[in-house]
Amino acid sequence: MATINSWGSQIPVEVAKGGTGVETLLIHGLVAGNTVGAVTSLTAGTNGQICLGSTGADPVFATITSSDSTIAFTAGAGSLSFQARAGTEDVTGIVEFGTAAETTTGTSTALAVHPAGLNTKLGAQTQYGVVIGGGGAGSNLQALAAGTATQLLQSGGAAANPAYSTFTFPTTTAQGDLLFSSAANTVIALAKSTDATRYLGNIGADNSPAWSQIALSTGVTGTLPVANGGSGQTTYTDGQILIGNTSGNTLAKATLSAGAGIGITNGNGTITIAATH
């Protein structure tokens, strides 16, 4: 049986009487409560450790670590210092970025992003140029020279850098427009014609395409056959007329034959028929 002191409490003094319920405590250790039972004396932490809670259990001292090695910890007596590691091929993740002053002066190469390092990776830049890959893993970027207005960026294939076209291209087109070269390396749009049955012909300036109707005197070739509504003939002599037949796709050319008492005189675009008696 525990010894009873003069005011009726046990030795050591119970928690219910304002005591700890234990006779000794660990040096430099923290005390953890235990409902109404005796307190628990925790093991003292080492330099830089912190006390971490755990649901349903006593807290414990533990050393903080970085799971991806991007944060470094320096432990001291009653102190713990945090430092962001410099980014390397082996140390990835978000680390310290330069402040406005640091990025302006560019003197700290320990930063994750700094002017000197960016200049190495990006190389010389051209204003308004396009940045492209240098090729291969870890290769530096490179920048193309800026293109001129309305040029197109074209692929150089698998073994060459893309390049801007030597021709220019319209910035906008409308429904029905057709594209053509108005001059060397200059592509423009020919607006559609809203008139019915218009065709493209080389009747524009410098024989450029333009919308027009077919000119029968200059815009067609060949001879239109009877099957398509033509005559199948291209020349005539004085006095000839066309006479239908059923044995081909051309109308027969012939002159009129004079019968008894009839005289026929053929002229340039005329046929004169007269009685001879």
TORNU-361588 format. One line per field, with one value per residue (C-alpha): residue number from 1; residue in three letters; chain; x, y, z. Coordinates in Angstrom, 2 decimals, always signed. Example, Ala and Ser with C-alpha at 12.3 -4.5 7.8 and 13.67 -1.06 7.14 Angstrom:
2
num <- (1,2) $
residuo <- (ala,ser) $
cadena <- (A,A) $
c1 <- (+12.30,+13.67) $
c2 <- (-4.50,-1.06) $
c3 <- (+7.80,+7.14) $
END
This chain:
277
num <- (1,2,3,4,5,6,7,8,9,10,11,12,13,14,15,16,17,18,19,20,21,22,23,24,25,26,27,28,29,30,31,32,33,34,35,36,37,38,39,40,41,42,43,44,45,46,47,48,49,50,51,52,53,54,55,56,57,58,59,60,61,62,63,64,65,66,67,68,69,70,71,72,73,74,75,76,77,78,79,80,81,82,83,84,85,86,87,88,89,90,91,92,93,94,95,96,97,98,99,100,101,102,103,104,105,106,107,108,109,110,111,112,113,114,115,116,117,118,119,120,121,122,123,124,125,126,127,128,129,130,131,132,133,134,135,136,137,138,139,140,141,142,143,144,145,146,147,148,149,150,151,152,153,154,155,156,157,158,159,160,161,162,163,164,165,166,167,168,169,170,171,172,173,174,175,176,177,178,179,180,181,182,183,184,185,186,187,188,189,190,191,192,193,194,195,196,197,198,199,200,201,202,203,204,205,206,207,208,209,210,211,212,213,214,215,216,217,218,219,220,221,222,223,224,225,226,227,228,229,230,231,232,233,234,235,236,237,238,239,240,241,242,243,244,245,246,247,248,249,250,251,252,253,254,255,256,257,258,259,260,261,262,263,264,265,266,267,268,269,270,271,272,273,274,275,276,277) $
residuo <- (met,ala,thr,ile,asn,ser,trp,gly,ser,gln,ile,pro,val,glu,val,ala,lys,gly,gly,thr,gly,val,glu,thr,leu,leu,ile,his,gly,leu,val,ala,gly,asn,thr,val,gly,ala,val,thr,ser,leu,thr,ala,gly,thr,asn,gly,gln,ile,cys,leu,gly,ser,thr,gly,ala,asp,pro,val,phe,ala,thr,ile,thr,ser,ser,asp,ser,thr,ile,ala,phe,thr,ala,gly,ala,gly,ser,leu,ser,phe,gln,ala,arg,ala,gly,thr,glu,asp,val,thr,gly,ile,val,glu,phe,gly,thr,ala,ala,glu,thr,thr,thr,gly,thr,ser,thr,ala,leu,ala,val,his,pro,ala,gly,leu,asn,thr,lys,leu,gly,ala,gln,thr,gln,tyr,gly,val,val,ile,gly,gly,gly,gly,ala,gly,ser,asn,leu,gln,ala,leu,ala,ala,gly,thr,ala,thr,gln,leu,leu,gln,ser,gly,gly,ala,ala,ala,asn,pro,ala,tyr,ser,thr,phe,thr,phe,pro,thr,thr,thr,ala,gln,gly,asp,leu,leu,phe,ser,ser,ala,ala,asn,thr,val,ile,ala,leu,ala,lys,ser,thr,asp,ala,thr,arg,tyr,leu,gly,asn,ile,gly,ala,asp,asn,ser,pro,ala,trp,ser,gln,ile,ala,leu,ser,thr,gly,val,thr,gly,thr,leu,pro,val,ala,asn,gly,gly,ser,gly,gln,thr,thr,tyr,thr,asp,gly,gln,ile,leu,ile,gly,asn,thr,ser,gly,asn,thr,leu,ala,lys,ala,thr,leu,ser,ala,gly,ala,gly,ile,gly,ile,thr,asn,gly,asn,gly,thr,ile,thr,ile,ala,ala,thr,his) $
cadena <- (A,A,A,A,A,A,A,A,A,A,A,A,A,A,A,A,A,A,A,A,A,A,A,A,A,A,A,A,A,A,A,A,A,A,A,A,A,A,A,A,A,A,A,A,A,A,A,A,A,A,A,A,A,A,A,A,A,A,A,A,A,A,A,A,A,A,A,A,A,A,A,A,A,A,A,A,A,A,A,A,A,A,A,A,A,A,A,A,A,A,A,A,A,A,A,A,A,A,A,A,A,A,A,A,A,A,A,A,A,A,A,A,A,A,A,A,A,A,A,A,A,A,A,A,A,A,A,A,A,A,A,A,A,A,A,A,A,A,A,A,A,A,A,A,A,A,A,A,A,A,A,A,A,A,A,A,A,A,A,A,A,A,A,A,A,A,A,A,A,A,A,A,A,A,A,A,A,A,A,A,A,A,A,A,A,A,A,A,A,A,A,A,A,A,A,A,A,A,A,A,A,A,A,A,A,A,A,A,A,A,A,A,A,A,A,A,A,A,A,A,A,A,A,A,A,A,A,A,A,A,A,A,A,A,A,A,A,A,A,A,A,A,A,A,A,A,A,A,A,A,A,A,A,A,A,A,A,A,A,A,A,A,A,A,A,A,A,A,A,A,A,A,A,A,A,A,A) $
c1 <- (+0.00,+1.27,+2.46,-0.09,+1.15,-0.18,-2.96,-4.24,-2.68,-0.50,+3.17,+3.69,+0.69,-2.11,-3.21,-6.67,-5.02,-3.00,+0.09,+1.82,+1.32,+5.03,+8.05,+10.58,+10.57,+13.10,+15.52,+14.65,+11.59,+8.09,+5.11,+2.10,-1.26,-3.07,-6.71,-6.79,-3.77,-0.14,+1.48,+3.98,+7.47,+8.57,+12.12,+13.99,+14.43,+17.79,+19.02,+16.51,+13.80,+10.22,+7.37,+4.75,+1.29,-0.26,-3.98,-4.63,-0.96,+1.62,+3.45,+7.03,+10.09,+11.04,+13.51,+12.00,+13.05,+12.35,+10.75,+12.12,+15.32,+14.35,+14.50,+17.60,+17.45,+20.19,+19.58,+21.09,+20.64,+17.12,+17.08,+16.11,+16.98,+15.26,+17.02,+15.82,+18.32,+19.61,+17.95,+20.09,+19.48,+19.17,+17.29,+13.96,+10.83,+10.00,+12.95,+13.91,+13.18,+15.00,+13.58,+13.30,+16.73,+18.36,+16.97,+18.07,+21.66,+21.91,+24.74,+23.31,+23.73,+22.31,+18.78,+16.51,+15.95,+18.61,+19.61,+22.91,+21.32,+18.41,+20.74,+22.65,+19.51,+17.71,+20.66,+20.61,+17.06,+15.61,+12.73,+9.50,+11.41,+9.97,+11.67,+12.24,+13.79,+17.50,+17.03,+17.85,+17.32,+18.53,+19.44,+19.27,+16.51,+17.15,+15.28,+14.43,+14.66,+11.36,+9.40,+7.98,+4.29,+2.02,+4.82,+4.07,+6.21,+6.90,+8.30,+11.85,+11.23,+12.78,+16.35,+16.03,+14.65,+11.34,+11.66,+9.45,+8.15,+9.55,+5.98,+3.40,-0.13,-3.33,-4.22,-7.93,-10.13,-13.89,-16.18,-15.80,-12.46,-9.81,-6.08,-3.58,-0.14,-0.48,+3.32,+6.40,+6.03,+2.87,-0.40,-3.65,-7.35,-9.65,-13.10,-15.91,-18.32,-21.94,-23.17,-24.48,-22.51,-19.21,-15.96,-12.29,-10.35,-6.89,-8.31,-7.07,-3.97,-0.86,-3.12,-4.17,-7.38,-10.65,-14.33,-15.94,-18.42,-17.20,-16.33,-17.44,-15.06,-11.94,-12.85,-13.77,-12.00,-13.08,-16.27,-19.62,-21.25,-24.89,-25.44,-24.65,-26.72,-24.03,-23.59,-20.36,-19.07,-16.50,-16.29,-18.68,-18.40,-20.70,-24.16,-23.82,-26.56,-26.84,-28.96,-29.85,-28.91,-29.27,-25.83,-23.56,-23.00,-22.50,-24.99,-24.28,-23.10,-24.50,-25.56,-29.01,-29.46,-31.39,-34.25,-35.82,-36.55,-34.80,-31.53,-29.49,-26.85,-24.68,-23.07,-21.29,-23.95,-26.69,-28.55,-30.61,-33.27,-34.92,-36.99,-35.10,-38.15) $
c2 <- (+0.00,+3.48,+5.78,+8.40,+11.92,+14.33,+15.72,+12.28,+11.90,+9.11,+9.48,+10.20,+12.54,+11.27,+13.22,+13.63,+15.50,+17.80,+15.59,+13.71,+10.17,+9.42,+9.82,+10.87,+12.59,+12.23,+15.12,+17.55,+15.40,+16.72,+15.45,+13.89,+13.55,+10.21,+11.01,+10.48,+8.17,+9.05,+11.31,+9.95,+11.43,+11.62,+10.97,+14.23,+15.27,+15.77,+18.93,+20.28,+17.70,+18.82,+17.25,+15.71,+14.61,+11.23,+10.46,+8.13,+8.04,+10.13,+12.73,+11.95,+13.91,+13.44,+14.79,+16.61,+15.32,+16.34,+13.56,+14.89,+16.45,+19.96,+21.32,+21.13,+21.25,+22.37,+21.25,+23.09,+23.25,+24.61,+25.67,+24.33,+26.11,+25.52,+26.11,+25.55,+23.50,+24.76,+23.02,+20.40,+17.44,+15.26,+17.73,+18.61,+20.30,+23.88,+25.62,+29.24,+31.63,+34.93,+38.11,+41.22,+42.42,+39.02,+38.53,+42.03,+41.69,+38.02,+37.39,+34.37,+31.10,+29.13,+30.19,+27.87,+30.59,+33.20,+35.25,+33.52,+30.07,+31.16,+32.75,+29.48,+27.46,+29.96,+31.32,+34.61,+35.78,+37.79,+40.11,+38.50,+35.32,+31.85,+29.57,+25.99,+22.86,+22.30,+18.57,+15.68,+15.31,+18.27,+20.34,+24.09,+26.02,+28.25,+31.12,+31.73,+35.19,+37.02,+36.62,+39.47,+40.31,+37.56,+35.00,+31.42,+29.23,+26.02,+22.71,+21.91,+18.18,+15.74,+17.01,+20.79,+23.71,+25.25,+28.44,+31.28,+31.05,+33.20,+33.91,+36.03,+34.90,+36.91,+37.39,+36.81,+35.25,+35.16,+32.31,+31.50,+33.30,+31.68,+32.05,+32.80,+34.36,+37.96,+38.32,+36.27,+34.86,+36.89,+35.04,+37.02,+36.18,+36.57,+37.43,+35.21,+36.45,+36.65,+36.68,+33.37,+31.25,+33.12,+31.37,+32.01,+33.47,+34.99,+38.42,+40.26,+42.47,+40.60,+37.67,+37.13,+35.13,+37.04,+36.14,+36.48,+34.94,+32.73,+34.69,+32.57,+34.33,+33.70,+31.48,+28.24,+25.80,+22.91,+22.47,+22.08,+18.88,+18.46,+16.30,+19.32,+21.76,+22.76,+22.23,+20.27,+22.65,+25.43,+26.81,+27.48,+28.52,+30.83,+29.48,+26.54,+25.76,+23.17,+20.15,+17.63,+13.96,+10.90,+9.41,+11.52,+14.41,+17.03,+18.78,+18.39,+21.44,+21.68,+24.13,+24.17,+22.29,+24.01,+22.11,+22.63,+26.27,+27.38,+29.29,+29.60,+32.24,+31.90,+35.03,+36.19,+35.47,+35.27,+32.71,+34.01,+31.74,+32.80,+31.25,+30.84,+31.09) $
c3 <- (+0.00,-0.97,+1.78,+2.81,+3.49,+6.07,+3.86,+2.90,-0.54,-1.79,-2.60,-5.45,-5.54,-7.75,-10.83,-9.29,-6.37,-8.67,-8.89,-11.69,-10.44,-10.96,-8.71,-11.38,-14.78,-17.59,-17.78,-20.63,-21.46,-22.04,-20.03,-21.76,-19.99,-19.61,-18.73,-14.91,-14.73,-14.21,-16.77,-19.30,-19.38,-23.01,-24.15,-24.75,-28.37,-30.03,-31.76,-34.29,-33.62,-33.19,-31.24,-33.53,-32.50,-33.32,-32.99,-30.05,-28.99,-27.17,-29.26,-30.23,-31.22,-34.88,-37.40,-40.40,-43.84,-47.44,-49.47,-52.79,-51.41,-52.53,-48.95,-46.74,-42.91,-40.56,-36.94,-33.96,-30.23,-29.95,-33.60,-37.02,-40.28,-43.64,-46.98,-50.55,-52.50,-55.85,-58.78,-60.53,-62.82,-59.68,-57.45,-59.04,-57.82,-56.88,-55.25,-54.74,-57.56,-57.89,-56.45,-58.57,-57.48,-57.96,-61.45,-62.40,-61.25,-62.12,-59.65,-57.83,-59.74,-56.78,-57.69,-59.63,-62.21,-62.85,-65.90,-66.54,-66.51,-68.68,-71.19,-71.47,-72.08,-74.30,-76.22,-78.12,-78.71,-81.57,-80.83,-82.06,-82.96,-82.41,-79.87,-81.07,-79.57,-80.04,-80.52,-78.18,-74.45,-72.41,-75.46,-75.29,-76.96,-79.93,-81.53,-85.16,-86.65,-86.82,-90.04,-92.06,-92.22,-93.67,-94.06,-92.98,-90.71,-92.63,-91.41,-92.42,-92.21,-89.76,-90.13,-90.46,-88.52,-89.58,-91.59,-92.73,-96.29,-99.07,-100.18,-98.39,-97.67,-97.07,-93.44,-94.09,-96.77,-97.33,-98.29,-101.97,-102.44,-104.63,-103.98,-106.74,-107.19,-108.25,-108.46,-107.63,-104.08,-103.44,-102.84,-102.79,-102.80,-105.81,-104.48,-105.69,-108.36,-107.27,-110.91,-112.20,-114.70,-114.52,-115.36,-114.71,-117.56,-117.95,-118.67,-115.61,-115.34,-116.55,-117.52,-113.93,-113.43,-113.37,-113.47,-116.91,-119.34,-122.17,-125.31,-128.25,-130.61,-128.52,-125.60,-127.34,-129.69,-131.92,-133.90,-132.17,-133.51,-134.45,-131.34,-129.19,-131.24,-133.74,-137.45,-137.49,-140.22,-140.06,-143.63,-146.54,-150.17,-152.11,-152.51,-150.13,-147.69,-144.92,-145.53,-142.86,-143.03,-140.83,-141.27,-139.10,-136.71,-139.44,-141.68,-145.41,-147.34,-150.83,-153.52,-155.05,-158.30,-161.11,-162.67,-166.10,-166.77,-163.57,-163.33,-160.09,-159.53,-156.39,-154.95,-151.81,-149.29,-151.91,-154.03,-156.94,-158.47,-161.70,-164.47,-167.72,-170.05) $
END
